[in-house]
């Protein structure tokens, strides 16, 4: 009897399932299929993006020599002016800050807080919401349906005239090569107060260059004031180290900036030159002092006074050799002439006999 009741219950449950509409029965399967399909498409898009815009190789963690440098990139300099122009977007041309601002606003790249000590931190706790940035620096925006929109005229790209940039100079022993790689960027906004004094610096946020790098391949920057057709991608601009900036900090065991241990501007300028000279010397002498390749290199490295003395000695030696050759030639000519005359007299005497 129990067995009959059990079979009857199974039959009723199966009938209830089969009585459900077809759409309701297939809905979970369709959702799972669509989710898997969407995941596959996202993976395919990211793969295509990596193929179309390949990123550079990251700096190895086991390098034998590395020095981290913080530079202040002034956009008023000619070498960096291409990052500032155009202030407002013109067709597809945008400057660096507008491009970074829109990428961060749309959630394509994360941004991280600028701490009071000036050091960068790329942990999840250091991430900053763009709405917080807009509120803190009084940037006008509109929010509709959970989306934030900022007009091009409201983006403060005209006020961002400075960047903090961290680069790492390192020697890769695996390939025996020397590199300088940008690690991160921080746009700095310059705003004057109501009294017309000196503009104050407001560092906005840090951006990892590895996050920004794939997108920089799509934008170009002008590299010459004389030839407007001379352009390159922003990624090449930073990869080739075409920027110019004064050093304001290096990673050291005390964690101090140059201004904190240099008593005045003169000492600061000397310290900046000293660090630049150290980097250049390490790069040039990384394989030891280069040997002179040919005579042209050896001549170019001789002191001008020594070169003049060597030329004078060479000239005097040449004149001495020429005078000796002249005397020897004259003696030879005399002996040959006397010998020829003696031979002629003997022949005449023989003819007379």
Residue pairs with C-beta under 8 A, 6 or more apart in sequence:
17 25
49 214
50 214
53 214
53 215
53 217
53 218
55 210
55 213
55 214
56 181
56 213
56 239
58 210
59 66
59 168
59 170
59 179
59 181
59 183
60 172
60 174
63 170
63 171
63 172
63 173
64 171
64 173
65 170
65 171
65 282
66 168
66 169
66 170
66 171
67 168
67 169
67 170
67 250
67 251
67 279
68 166
68 167
68 168
68 183
68 250
68 251
69 166
69 167
69 168
69 169
69 247
69 249
69 250
69 275
69 279
70 118
70 164
70 165
70 166
70 247
70 248
70 249
70 250
71 164
71 165
71 166
71 167
71 243
71 245
71 246
71 247
71 248
72 162
72 163
72 164
72 165
72 245
72 246
72 247
72 248
73 80
73 83
73 162
73 163
73 164
73 165
73 243
73 244
73 245
74 80
74 161
74 162
74 245
74 246
75 81
75 83
75 84
75 160
75 161
75 162
75 163
76 161
77 244
78 225
79 242
79 243
79 244
80 243
80 244
80 245
81 222
81 225
82 221
82 222
82 223
82 237
83 95
83 96
83 163
83 221
83 234
83 237
83 243
84 95
84 96
84 161
85 95
85 222
86 93
86 94
86 95
87 95
87 157
87 158
88 98
88 152
88 153
88 155
88 157
89 98
89 152
93 220
94 102
94 219
95 157
96 163
96 187
96 221
96 234
97 155
97 157
97 160
97 187
98 152
98 155
98 157
99 215
99 216
99 219
99 234
100 109
100 185
100 187
100 207
100 212
101 150
101 155
101 157
102 155
103 109
103 212
103 215
104 110
104 111
104 130
104 205
104 207
105 130
105 148
105 150
108 215
109 207
109 208
109 211
109 212
109 215
110 127
110 208
110 211
111 127
111 128
111 130
111 133
111 205
111 206
111 207
112 120
112 121
112 122
112 126
112 127
112 128
112 205
112 206
112 207
112 208
113 121
113 126
113 127
113 128
113 205
113 206
114 120
114 186
114 203
114 204
114 205
114 206
115 121
115 126
117 255
118 164
118 203
118 249
118 257
119 255
120 166
120 184
120 186
120 206
121 206
122 184
122 206
122 208
128 205
130 148
131 141
131 143
131 148
133 139
133 204
133 205
134 141
134 148
134 150
137 156
137 189
137 202
137 204
139 150
139 154
139 155
139 156
140 150
140 151
140 154
141 148
141 149
141 150
141 154
142 148
142 149
142 150
143 149
156 189
159 189
159 190
159 191
160 187
160 188
160 189
160 190
160 204
161 188
161 190
162 187
162 188
162 190
162 201
163 185
163 186
163 187
163 188
163 245
164 185
164 186
164 188
164 203
164 248
165 182
165 184
165 185
165 186
165 243
165 245
166 182
166 183
166 184
166 185
167 180
167 181
167 182
167 183
167 241
168 180
168 181
168 183
169 178
169 179
169 180
169 279
169 282
169 283
170 178
170 179
170 181
171 177
171 178
171 282
171 286
172 178
172 179
178 282
178 283
178 286
180 241
181 209
182 209
182 238
182 239
183 208
183 209
184 206
184 207
184 208
184 209
185 206
185 207
185 209
185 212
186 203
186 204
186 205
186 206
186 207
187 203
187 204
187 205
188 201
188 202
188 203
188 204
189 201
189 202
189 203
189 204
190 199
190 200
190 201
190 202
191 199
191 200
191 202
192 198
192 199
192 200
193 200
209 238
213 235
216 233
216 234
216 235
216 238
217 233
217 234
217 235
218 233
219 233
219 234
220 231
220 232
220 233
220 234
221 231
221 232
221 233
221 234
221 237
222 228
222 230
222 231
223 230
223 231
223 232
223 237
223 242
224 230
232 240
232 242
237 243
246 272
247 258
247 272
247 275
247 276
248 257
248 258
248 259
249 257
249 258
250 258
250 275
254 261
258 268
258 271
258 272
259 268
262 268
262 271
284 290
292 298
292 301
299 307
302 310
